[in-house]
């Protein structure tokens, strides 16, 4: 019983310490529009203005969260050892995003139908 209690307490501490944010898909769509993501990636997140810009619709949610945080670290001048992405445009676009914005945008994008996703 003590082991189970300890395991549950540890799991609760880990989930709180990780800063996990419950994602809201509708708020993600609104944030995508608010922060002008469509200006490069298209309103449907599939029709980018340039072929070199990635399709975001259907991408893995955890990958999108990781990428946006890496752009934020790159824009903040974090050392190269901090897993950063240096891109002037994306750094500026990601800098004002909160953790909640990132979680919501990633949830919305990953929920979209796309050639990147296989739904069963």
N, C-alpha and C positions, 0 to 999 in steps of 0.2 A: 504494500500500500504506500509506503514511504517513497519507493522508487517511482511509482506512478504519479504521486503528488509532485515530486521533484521534477519529473519530465514535463508535466503540465505547466508548472511554474516557469521552467526554462523556456518552453515554447511560447508562453505569453510574453515573457521578457524579450525574447528574440523578435517577435512580431512587432512589439512596440518600439524596440530600438532600431529596427530597420527602416522606420519612417514610412511604412506601407500606407498608401492612401487608397481608399475605396474609389474606384473609377466610376464616372458617370458618362455614359456614351453620348447622351444628348448634350451635355455640357462640353464634351470633347468636340462635337461638330461646331458648336457655338464658338469655342476657343479657336478652332482652326480658321473660322471666318474672321473672328476679331483680330487675330494676329497676322492676317493676310497671307497665310500659308498657300492659299490658292493662287496667289500672284505668280508663283513659280511652278507649283505642283499640280495646278488645275483644281477647279471646284469639286471634281469627283475624285481627286487625289490619284487619278490614273492618267490624266492628259496633261503632262508637263509641257511648259512652254518651249523647252529645249530637250532634245533626246538624251542629253547627258544628265538631266535631272532625274532622280529616281522616282519610280512609281511607289507611292506610299500605301495605297489601299491594299489591304490583305497582308501586309507585312506583319511579322511577329511582334506582339505587344511589348515583350521584354526587350527586344532589339531596339524598337523605337524609343523606349524610355532610356535605355543605355546610350543611344546615339545622341539624343537631345542633351542629356547630362554631360556627355563628352564635349559637345559643342559649347556648352556653358563653361566648362572648365577651360577650354581653349581660349574663349573670349575673356576670361578673368585673369589670364596670364599665369595659370598654374604651370608648374614645372613639367617638362616633357615626360617625366616618369609617372605622372598622374593620370594616365590613360585619357589623353585629350584628343580632340579633333580641331585642327586649325583651319578655319574657313571664314573669311571676313563676312560674307553674307549670312551664312547659317549661324555663326557666332553671335552676330547682332540680332538675328531673329530669335534665337533661343535664350539670350540673356535675360529678357524680362519674364520668362515663363516661371511660374511657381511649380512646386512639386505636384500640386493638384492639377494645374494646367497640363503638365507633362503626362500624368497618369490618364487624364480624361482624353487628351488628344490621341495618345497611343491606343487607348481602348476603342475609340471611335474608328480610327484608321484600321485597326486589326479586325474590326467587325465587318468591314466592307468586302463585297464580292470583288474578286480580282483574279487575273491569271497567276498571281503569286500564291494564291491559297487554294487548297483542295478541301472542299467541305464534304462531309459524309452525311 
